[in-house]
Amino acid sequence: LFDTPVIGAEVYVSVDGGSKWTKTHDGYLDGVFNSYGYYFGMIEVAPDNPNQLYIMGVPILRSDDGGVNWTNAGGDNVHADHHALWLNPKRPGHIINGNDGGINISYDAGENWSKCNSPAVGQFYYINADMDTPYNVYGGTQDNGVWVGSHNYREGTSWHAYGQYPYKSIMGGDGMQVQIDNRDNNTVYTGYQFGNYFRINKEEGKRAYITPKHELGDRPYRWNWQSPIYLSKHNQDILYMGSNKLHRSMNQGEDFIEISGDLTNGGRKGDVAYGTLTSVHESDLEFGLIYTGSDDGQVNVTKNGGYTWENINMGLPSNLWVSRIQASSHDKAKVYLSLNAYRFDDFNSYVYKSADYGVTWIEIGNNLPVEPVNVIKEDPSMAGLLYVGTDHGVYVSYDDGMKWSRILDDMPQTPVHDLVIQPVANDLLVGTHGRSIYKANVTNLRTLKDHDNSLKIFAIDDVKYSSRQGSQRSKYRDAYERKITYDVYSPSASVVELELSTATGKALLQKSIDLKKGLASYEYDMSIDAKKSKDLEKYLNDGKSEDDEVKIERADNDKVYLQKGEYIIKLTNGEGMISEQTIMIK
């Protein structure tokens, strides 16, 4: 990974306020840094003992004699690459370490550690989803490899009890991009930093290294930290990989050919590769229509599978990092682009579209906030519906990028590095760089394009009845409750009146609830006003014989719940807007 000479770390001490410095140890502290000391370089002194020091790099080291001798202060459950350390000024030995694996806590100066597994703090570079049933979610994480698991998993700690974490690791290192062969949902292409990619057979647990190498006598390829790969939708034996050139394999990565020259402005000397491709995308509508973007702002297109290339930078800001390029799946000539200007201390949003294969560009992020944009995606089912992920959240546009609105306000404000829409489930998957992965269904969101800004409750899926509703295994545990999730669009944040009634109009529950502005999801536990039990009983028993009549009783938690049947949920806001939907419990 790093072909660079490394000079070990050194520790110096001053006892006169910095006028004179003395090295505390002989030689160098080798193995602390790995070519990029600026990434670590932390040193801390115990508040109660000036001779107890900690330095942080790939390992965390401790000295108990003022820096003369050093020992490893990590543990088997402590990840490498250490960035932060807090030392409790009131309790000697109590330290909290922040590393590439999250947070660890020690109460004995690093002799033993506890790992904190919640809340989820995964830093995802890239995510994807297969077409299996149920479908699986894949993600490449910062120094924690590549993981896969079912989308049905709900974040929690119950797995600690039975020992089976629902997500499984399929690759180590810094996990990078993932492509899945949807013909079998078993063949996966993924890898780790600087273009090291593999073809994985999940069922057999086998993997083959596939990264192409330069010919003897040629300059080595330059691979980005997160080198882009793309599996053709037209033939999933065809895989593209981007170095500073674009490579294509026609046989699942067994071998590659170059289909371009250098698509960047060329390399520069430095501690990491520069002049590399950062994004590759082939049109779903035409084989061989491929776009590339680079870390030095070069955007190129080929319309004939790499036989000829056109540079399409005209009208774009110069030298910005291409964070994502995507060919439209609705219009063959249309393409979307997001740029990032971090390295110039510029945190504006840069989002563009072209309707002529990149000959001309229109800026479309004008009303986005000052937040760098990391990804842009087009909805696969609805032309003009766009999503962007920024350093603070997710935004949506219904008019092909002219206006944007923030969505998923319940999600932490954390960098969003990738967005994927699973086309069968219509789930939007959000890969964050700091709070793991979130999921939201966009079926109802799509309907808001032509919505008149009135209060609206959306259709509710049928609910399966459970006789366990409200039951308690122990009086010391919460009762079991199966809840209904329903989506509501509200023109403003407001308090509305909710009424739950039988299909014949008899009210069973009336209460006030708070609505957020815009589209949001809410839960209803299916309980009713206990005083309305007889009304529910009468409704359910209408037309039934005495032997078939239902008896309504309070559950273990003293609540009364809906039974099998048809019900109406109605919302009324202060402006007199009314919206209702049917609830079917079967």
C-alpha positions in Angstrom: 0.0 0.0 0.0 2.8 2.5 0.9 6.1 2.4 -1.0 7.5 5.3 1.0 10.5 5.5 3.4 9.2 6.2 6.9 11.1 8.0 9.7 9.9 6.9 13.1 8.2 9.1 15.7 10.2 11.1 18.2 9.2 12.6 21.6 10.8 15.7 23.1 10.3 17.4 26.5 10.9 20.9 27.7 11.1 21.9 31.4 11.5 25.6 30.8 8.4 26.6 28.9 9.8 25.6 25.5 13.1 27.4 25.5 15.0 24.1 25.3 13.9 20.7 24.2 15.4 17.2 24.9 14.7 14.0 23.3 13.3 11.5 25.8 14.5 8.2 24.2 17.1 6.7 22.0 16.7 6.4 18.2 13.2 6.4 16.6 9.9 5.0 17.7 9.4 2.8 14.6 6.0 1.5 13.6 4.1 4.3 15.1 3.5 6.2 11.8 3.0 4.7 8.3 4.1 7.4 5.8 1.4 9.8 7.0 2.2 11.1 10.4 0.0 14.1 10.0 -2.9 11.7 10.2 -2.1 10.9 13.9 0.7 12.8 15.8 -1.2 13.0 19.1 0.5 13.1 22.5 -1.1 13.3 25.9 0.2 13.5 29.5 -1.6 12.0 32.4 -3.1 14.9 34.6 -1.9 13.2 37.8 1.5 12.0 36.6 3.8 14.0 34.4 5.9 10.9 33.6 3.0 9.0 32.2 2.7 9.8 28.5 0.6 8.4 25.6 1.4 8.8 21.9 -1.0 7.9 19.1 -0.3 6.5 15.7 -1.1 3.1 14.1 -0.7 1.7 17.7 -1.3 3.6 20.9 1.8 3.6 23.2 2.3 4.4 26.8 5.4 5.4 28.8 5.6 5.4 32.5 9.1 6.9 32.8 8.8 10.3 31.0 9.2 8.9 27.5 12.3 6.8 28.0 10.6 3.4 27.4 7.4 2.7 25.6 4.9 -0.2 25.6 1.7 -1.0 23.6 -1.4 0.3 25.4 -3.9 -1.2 23.0 -5.9 -4.4 23.4 -7.3 -7.2 21.3 -10.6 -5.4 21.1 -9.0 -2.0 20.2 -8.7 -1.0 16.6 -5.6 0.4 15.1 -5.1 4.1 14.0 -5.6 6.3 17.0 -6.8 9.9 16.8 -8.1 11.1 20.1 -7.6 10.4 23.8 -9.4 11.8 26.8 -7.8 11.4 30.3 -10.0 11.8 33.3 -8.5 14.5 35.5 -10.4 13.2 38.5 -9.7 9.4 38.2 -6.2 8.2 37.3 -6.2 5.5 34.6 -9.6 6.3 33.3 -9.1 7.1 29.6 -11.3 7.2 26.5 -9.7 6.4 23.1 -11.1 7.4 19.7 -9.7 5.2 16.9 -10.7 3.9 13.4 -12.9 1.3 15.0 -14.9 3.7 17.2 -14.6 4.3 20.9 -12.8 2.3 23.6 -12.8 2.9 27.4 -10.1 1.8 29.9 -10.0 2.2 33.7 -6.4 1.0 34.2 -4.4 3.1 31.8 -4.8 0.9 28.8 -4.2 -2.5 30.4 -7.8 -3.6 29.7 -10.4 -2.0 27.4 -14.2 -2.0 26.8 -15.5 -1.4 23.3 -18.5 0.8 22.8 -20.8 -0.6 20.1 -23.6 1.9 20.2 -24.7 4.2 18.8 -23.6 3.1 15.3 -20.7 5.3 14.1 -19.7 3.5 10.9 -18.0 5.7 8.3 -19.2 4.5 4.9 -17.5 5.5 1.7 -19.8 3.6 -0.6 -22.9 1.4 -0.4 -24.9 -0.8 -2.7 -27.8 -3.2 -2.7 -28.5 -6.5 -4.5 -31.7 -7.8 -6.0 -32.1 -10.8 -3.7 -35.3 -11.4 -1.6 -35.0 -10.0 0.9 -32.4 -7.8 -0.5 -29.0 -7.3 1.1 -27.1 -4.0 1.7 -23.3 -3.8 1.1 -21.0 -1.1 2.3 -17.3 -0.2 2.3 -16.2 1.5 5.5 -13.2 3.6 6.6 -10.6 1.1 7.8 -13.3 -1.5 8.8 -13.6 -3.4 5.6 -16.7 -4.3 3.5 -19.8 -5.6 5.1 -23.1 -7.2 3.9 -26.4 -7.9 5.6 -30.1 -8.0 5.1 -32.0 -4.8 4.8 -34.5 -6.1 7.3 -32.0 -5.7 10.2 -33.0 -3.1 12.7 -30.1 -1.4 14.5 -29.9 -2.6 18.1 -28.0 -4.6 20.7 -30.0 -7.8 21.0 -27.4 -9.6 18.9 -25.0 -9.3 21.9 -27.2 -11.9 23.6 -27.2 -14.6 20.9 -23.8 -13.8 19.4 -24.7 -13.5 15.7 -24.2 -10.1 14.3 -26.5 -9.7 11.3 -23.9 -8.1 9.1 -20.9 -10.1 7.9 -17.4 -8.9 6.8 -16.4 -9.9 3.3 -13.2 -7.7 3.0 -10.7 -6.0 5.2 -8.7 -2.8 5.0 -10.4 0.4 4.1 -13.6 -1.0 2.4 -14.2 0.6 -1.0 -16.8 0.4 -3.8 -19.1 -2.6 -4.3 -20.7 -4.0 -7.4 -23.0 -7.0 -7.4 -23.8 -9.4 -10.2 -27.6 -9.3 -10.0 -27.9 -12.5 -12.1 -27.0 -14.5 -9.0 -26.6 -12.0 -6.2 -23.6 -14.0 -5.2 -20.7 -12.7 -7.3 -19.5 -9.5 -5.7 -16.7 -7.1 -6.8 -15.1 -5.1 -4.0 -11.8 -4.2 -2.4 -9.7 -1.9 -0.4 -7.8 1.4 -0.8 -5.7 2.4 -3.8 -7.5 0.1 -6.3 -7.0 -3.3 -4.8 -10.1 -5.1 -5.9 -11.3 -8.7 -5.8 -14.1 -10.9 -7.3 -15.8 -12.7 -4.4 -18.0 -15.8 -4.5 -20.0 -15.4 -1.3 -21.4 -18.9 -1.1 -18.0 -20.6 -1.6 -16.1 -18.0 0.4 -13.6 -17.6 -2.4 -12.0 -14.5 -3.8 -9.7 -13.6 -6.7 -7.5 -10.5 -7.0 -8.4 -8.7 -10.3 -6.7 -5.3 -10.3 -4.9 -4.8 -13.6 -1.2 -4.0 -13.6 0.8 -1.8 -16.0 3.0 -3.3 -18.7 6.7 -3.6 -18.1 8.3 -0.3 -19.2 5.1 1.7 -18.8 4.4 4.1 -16.0 2.5 2.5 -13.1 -1.2 3.3 -12.9 -2.3 5.9 -10.4 -5.1 4.6 -8.2 -7.3 6.9 -6.0 -7.8 6.0 -2.4 -11.4 5.1 -3.4 -10.8 3.9 -6.9 -14.1 3.7 -8.8 -15.5 0.4 -10.3 -18.7 -0.1 -12.3 -20.4 -3.3 -13.4 -22.2 -2.8 -16.8 -26.0 -3.2 -16.6 -26.0 -4.4 -20.2 -23.8 -7.4 -19.6 -22.7 -8.2 -16.1 -19.6 -10.0 -17.3 -18.3 -6.5 -18.1 -16.5 -4.6 -15.3 -15.0 -1.1 -15.5 -12.1 0.0 -13.2 -10.7 3.5 -13.0 -7.1 4.4 -12.3 -5.8 7.4 -14.2 -7.1 5.5 -17.2 -10.3 3.5 -17.7 -9.9 -0.3 -17.8 -12.5 -2.8 -19.1 -12.9 -6.5 -18.5 -15.2 -8.6 -20.6 -14.8 -11.7 -18.4 -15.6 -10.8 -14.8 -12.2 -9.3 -14.1 -10.1 -12.2 -15.4 -8.2 -9.7 -17.5 -8.5 -6.0 -18.5 -7.6 -3.8 -21.4 -7.1 0.0 -21.3 -9.9 1.7 -23.2 -8.6 5.3 -22.6 -5.4 7.2 -22.3 -4.8 9.3 -19.2 -8.1 11.0 -18.3 -6.6 13.4 -15.8 -4.2 16.3 -16.0 -1.3 14.0 -15.0 0.2 13.0 -11.7 1.9 15.1 -9.1 4.6 14.2 -6.5 3.1 13.7 -3.1 2.4 11.3 -0.3 -0.7 9.8 -2.0 -1.6 9.3 -5.7 -3.0 12.4 -7.5 -4.4 12.7 -11.0 -6.8 9.8 -10.6 -10.3 8.9 -11.6 -12.9 9.3 -8.8 -16.2 8.4 -10.5 -17.2 6.2 -13.5 -20.7 5.6 -14.8 -22.1 3.9 -17.9 -25.5 4.8 -19.2 -28.3 2.4 -18.5 -29.8 3.3 -21.9 -26.8 2.7 -24.2 -23.9 0.4 -23.9 -20.5 2.1 -24.3 -21.8 5.6 -23.3 -19.5 6.1 -20.3 -18.6 9.2 -18.2 -15.5 9.6 -16.0 -14.5 12.3 -13.4 -11.2 12.8 -11.7 -9.7 14.3 -8.5 -8.3 17.2 -10.6 -11.6 18.2 -12.2 -11.4 16.5 -15.5 -14.7 15.2 -16.9 -14.7 13.0 -20.0 -17.2 11.0 -22.1 -17.0 8.2 -24.6 -20.0 7.3 -26.8 -18.4 4.3 -28.4 -17.0 2.2 -25.6 -13.7 4.0 -25.3 -12.8 4.1 -29.0 -12.8 7.9 -28.8 -13.1 10.3 -25.8 -14.2 13.9 -25.4 -13.2 16.3 -22.6 -16.4 18.0 -21.4 -15.0 20.5 -18.8 -16.2 23.6 -20.6 -18.3 25.7 -18.3 -17.3 23.9 -15.1 -15.2 25.3 -12.2 -11.5 24.3 -12.6 -9.6 21.7 -10.6 -12.4 20.6 -8.3 -12.8 17.0 -7.1 -15.5 15.1 -9.1 -17.5 13.5 -6.2 -20.0 11.8 -8.5 -21.1 11.7 -12.1 -24.3 9.9 -13.2 -25.8 9.3 -16.6 -29.6 9.7 -16.6 -31.6 6.5 -16.8 -34.5 8.4 -18.5 -32.8 10.6 -21.1 -29.8 9.3 -23.0 -28.2 12.7 -23.5 -28.6 13.9 -19.9 -25.9 13.6 -17.2 -25.6 14.9 -13.7 -22.4 15.9 -11.8 -21.4 17.0 -8.3 -18.1 18.6 -7.4 -16.2 19.1 -4.1 -13.9 22.1 -3.3 -12.6 21.0 0.1 -9.0 21.5 -0.8 -9.6 25.2 -1.5 -11.4 25.7 1.8 -14.5 26.2 -0.3 -17.6 24.6 1.2 -20.2 25.6 -1.4 -22.4 23.1 -3.1 -21.5 22.5 -6.8 -24.1 20.5 -8.7 -24.6 20.5 -12.5 -26.6 18.8 -15.3 -26.2 18.6 -19.0 -28.8 17.8 -21.6 -26.3 17.3 -24.4 -23.8 14.7 -23.2 -21.8 17.4 -21.3 -21.3 19.9 -24.2 -23.0 22.5 -22.0 -23.6 22.5 -18.3 -26.3 24.2 -16.1 -25.7 24.7 -12.4 -28.6 23.3 -10.5 -27.7 23.6 -6.8 -28.5 27.3 -6.4 -30.7 27.0 -3.4 -28.8 24.3 -1.6 -27.1 25.4 1.6 -23.4 25.9 1.9 -22.6 22.2 2.3 -20.2 20.3 0.1 -22.0 17.7 -2.1 -20.6 14.2 -2.0 -23.1 12.4 -4.2 -26.0 13.0 -6.7 -28.4 10.3 -7.8 -31.4 10.3 -10.1 -34.5 8.4 -9.2 -34.7 5.3 -11.4 -38.5 5.4 -11.7 -39.2 9.1 -12.0 -37.6 11.5 -14.4 -36.6 14.8 -12.8 -36.6 13.5 -9.3 -33.0 14.0 -7.9 -31.3 13.3 -4.6 -28.1 14.7 -3.3 -26.1 13.8 -0.2 -24.1 16.6 1.5 -21.9 17.0 4.5 -25.1 17.6 6.6 -27.8 15.5 5.1 -30.0 14.6 2.1 -31.9 16.9 -0.2 -34.5 16.2 -2.9 -35.6 18.0 -6.1 -38.7 17.4 -8.1 -37.9 19.7 -10.9 -34.6 18.3 -12.2 -32.5 20.3 -9.8 -34.0 23.8 -10.0 -35.3 23.8 -6.3 -34.2 21.6 -3.4 -35.8 20.6 -0.1 -34.2 18.8 2.9 -35.6 15.4 3.7 -34.9 12.8 6.5 -34.7 15.4 9.2 -34.8 12.6 11.8 -31.4 11.4 10.6 -28.3 12.8 12.4 -26.7 15.8 10.6 -23.7 13.8 9.4 -21.8 13.6 6.1 -23.7 11.6 3.5 -21.2 9.9 1.2 -23.5 7.7 -0.9 -27.1 7.1 -1.9 -28.7 4.0 -3.5 -32.3 3.3 -4.4 -33.3 -0.4 -4.3 -35.7 -0.4 -7.3 -38.0 -3.2 -6.2 -38.5 -2.2 -2.6 -38.3 1.6 -3.5 -36.0 2.1 -0.5 -33.6 5.0 -0.4 -30.4 3.8 1.3 -28.2 6.5 2.9 -24.6 5.8 3.5 -23.2 8.2 6.0 -19.6 8.8 7.0 -20.0 8.8 10.7 -23.5 7.3 11.6 -23.7 4.2 9.5 -26.6 3.4 7.1 -30.2 4.7 7.1 -33.2 3.5 5.1 -36.3 5.3 3.9 -39.0 4.3 1.5 -39.6 6.8 -1.3 -42.9 5.5 -2.7 -44.9 8.3 -1.1 -42.2 10.9 -1.6 -42.5 10.4 -5.4 -46.2 11.4 -5.3 -45.5 14.8 -3.9 -44.2 16.2 -7.2 -47.7 17.6 -8.1 -49.0 17.8 -4.6 -51.0 20.9 -3.8 -49.4 21.5 -0.3 -52.4 20.3 1.6 -52.5 17.9 4.6 -52.2 14.3 3.4 -52.1 10.9 5.0 -50.8 8.3 2.6 -52.2 4.8 2.0 -51.3 2.3 4.8 -50.2 -1.2 4.2 -52.5 -4.0 5.5 -51.5 -5.0 9.1 -51.2 -8.6 10.3 -53.2 -9.2 13.5 -51.2 -10.5 16.5 -52.9 -12.0 19.5 -49.8 -11.1 21.5 -50.6 -7.4 21.3 -50.0 -5.8 24.7 -48.8 -9.0 26.3 -45.9 -9.0 28.8 -43.6 -11.9 29.5 -42.7 -10.2 32.8 -44.1 -7.2 34.7 -40.6 -5.8 34.6 -40.4 -5.7 30.8 -42.2 -3.6 28.2 -45.3 -5.1 26.6 -45.1 -6.4 23.1 -46.7 -4.0 20.6 -46.9 -4.2 16.9 -47.2 -0.7 15.6 -48.6 0.7 12.4 -46.3 3.1 10.5 -48.0 5.8 8.4 -46.7 8.7 6.3 -48.1 12.2 6.5 -47.4 15.3 4.5 -48.0 18.5 6.5 -47.7 22.0 5.0 -46.3 23.2 8.3 -45.2 22.0 11.7 -48.5 21.9 13.6 -50.7 20.1 16.1 -53.5 18.1 14.5 -56.4 16.1 15.8 -56.2 12.4 15.1 -59.4 10.3 15.1 -59.5 6.6 14.8 -63.0 5.2 14.1 -64.7 2.0 12.9 -65.6 1.7 9.2 -69.1 2.7 10.2 -67.9 6.0 11.7 -67.9 5.2 15.4 -65.0 7.0 17.1 -62.7 4.8 19.1 -59.8 7.2 19.8 -59.3 11.0 19.6 -56.1 12.7 20.5 -53.7 15.5 19.5 -50.4 14.7 17.8 -47.5 16.9 16.6 -46.7 16.9 12.9 -43.4 18.0 11.4 -43.4 20.2 8.3 -43.1 18.1 5.1 -43.2 14.4 4.7 -42.6 12.3 7.8 -43.4 8.9 9.2 -45.4 8.3 12.4 -46.3 5.3 14.5 -49.6 4.2 16.0 -49.7 1.3 18.5 -53.2 0.3 17.6 -54.6 1.0 21.1 -58.0 2.8 21.6 -59.7 4.7 24.3 -60.5 1.9 26.9 -63.9 3.6 27.4 -64.8 2.8 23.8 -64.3 -1.0 24.3 -68.1 -1.7 24.1 -68.3 0.4 20.9 -65.5 -1.7 19.3 -67.1 -4.9 20.6 -70.5 -4.0 19.1 -68.8 -3.1 15.7 -66.9 -6.4 15.5 -69.9 -8.5 16.5 -72.4 -7.0 14.2 -74.0 -9.8 12.2 -72.2 -12.6 14.1 -73.9 -15.4 15.9 -73.5 -15.6 19.7 -70.9 -18.4 19.4 -68.7 -16.3 17.1 -68.9 -13.0 19.1 -65.6 -11.3 20.1 -65.0 -10.3 23.7 -62.8 -7.2 24.1 -60.6 -7.4 27.1 -57.7 -5.3 28.4 -54.2 -6.6 27.6 -51.5 -7.3 30.1 -50.4 -3.6 29.9 -54.0 -2.5 30.6 -54.5 -1.2 27.1 -57.3 -2.1 24.7 -56.3 -2.9 21.1 -57.9 -3.1 17.7 -58.9 -6.5 16.5 -59.2 -7.8 13.0 -61.3 -5.5 10.9 -61.5 -2.3 8.9 -60.9 1.1 10.5 -60.5 4.8 9.5 -57.7 7.1 10.6 -58.5 10.8 10.1 -56.3 13.9 10.6 -57.6 17.4 10.9 -55.4 20.5 11.2 -56.1 24.0 12.5 -56.8 25.3 8.9 -59.6 22.8 8.5 -57.7 20.5 6.2 -58.8 16.9 6.6 -57.2 13.7 5.3 -58.0 10.1 6.0 -57.0 6.6 5.2 -58.2 3.0 5.8 -56.5 0.6 8.1 -57.1 -3.1 7.4 -56.1 -5.5 10.2 -56.2 -9.1 8.9 
